[in-house]
Amino acid sequence: MPRYIARRLIFSLVLVLGVSVLLFALINAIGNPVDILLAETPGIGPDAIATLTHYYGLDGGLVSRYFTWLWALLRGDFGTSIIYNQPVGGMLLSWGLETLKIQIPAILLALLFAIAASVVAATRQHTRTDFAVVSGAMLGHSLPGFFVGILLILVFSYWLGVLPSYGAYSTRMPLFGSTVLDALWHMVLPITMLAFFNTATLTLLTRASLVDVLRQDFITAARASGLPERRVVLGHALRNAFIPVLTYLGVLFGLMLGTAPVTETVFTWPGLGALYILAIQQLDYPIIMGTTMVITVMLVGTTLLTDIAYVLIDPRIRLN
């Protein structure tokens, strides 16, 4: 295990380094962001442009600027936002926490609902219950996420008027005078949208894997030995069927920040996805590069943790 982790860490570092080179090259291929941002601003003299270019470290050669940016990144310095004139690291932390606040509960709820629905469907294969679960999951998987979000806003915000349609906090009086309850109140619709889509995908994946495992010889032997059906399904079959589900969960956790823009745009949620969209629209390169690197590190890190978790779930798997 230590040797495998060491090899994977080296590979991960090389991968992240390659992404950083590609990202920096693509961003700088567009041109000097200061020149682009001030192109339609009359009255800006060359001295002011030169001052801003030097302030943001854009006046050197491409290679030297890359290593300067990389060294600052390794020290936790993501630079300064061109639009907001704030440290990018602090913005990524504050806006990223808002994203994780809805993404993590949604994934955990989706996993619980998917496991329950998959067990019910797989143990009643080819029945009406199985057909209903699979049909519902396929429908949920087919619907676009933004459509589900708009539908939730239409029903629960505009028709029923019981849940807020946008934002993470109330702009006036908090719910019942409590900021905690007010925050939870605003989280309901975004979490519901995310959990709905993730539950559908996880249900289809878990159900298919569980049906295949239930046909294996060791399940037949476990039943023949007199083990209770609940222990056979939950203790043996579900554990072995969880390997492909774990792979999807690893990608899902790794791309939490990358998949946030749709949800946060629909619900006007002040998360990292919304900040990413604003940075792209306003050509705020430090935020774009910082967010992309954070997403890359999260995806590579969760992939490594997923591979290690394989061994903990199924001892037959060996890391070579």
Number of C-alpha atoms within 10 A of each C-alpha: 11 7 10 11 15 11 11 17 15 10 13 18 13 12 15 16 14 12 16 20 15 11 16 19 14 11 16 14 10 9 10 14 20 18 15 13 14 13 10 9 9 7 8 11 9 10 9 11 14 14 12 16 17 12 12 15 14 16 15 12 9 14 12 11 15 17 12 13 19 18 13 13 15 9 9 11 16 24 21 20 19 22 15 12 9 12 16 22 19 13 20 20 13 13 18 21 15 18 23 17 15 27 22 17 16 23 23 15 17 24 22 14 18 26 22 14 23 26 21 15 25 24 17 14 14 10 11 11 16 20 14 12 21 21 14 15 23 15 12 18 19 12 12 10 18 16 12 19 24 16 13 19 22 14 13 15 17 13 10 10 12 11 17 20 23 20 17 21 21 15 7 6 11 15 16 9 9 10 14 12 14 18 17 15 18 22 23 15 24 26 21 19 20 24 24 24 22 24 25 25 21 27 29 22 20 26 28 17 21 23 20 13 21 20 11 11 10 14 16 12 12 17 15 9 9 9 11 10 12 10 13 20 22 13 11 16 24 22 15 17 22 20 20 16 19 18 16 17 20 22 16 19 20 21 17 22 24 20 16 23 21 17 25 25 18 19 22 16 27 20 28 27 25 21 22 24 17 16 21 12 9 14 18 20 22 23 28 20 19 20 24 18 19 16 17 20 17 20 20 22 17 19 21 16 12 19 18 17 15 19 15 11 14 14 8 9 12 10 12 6
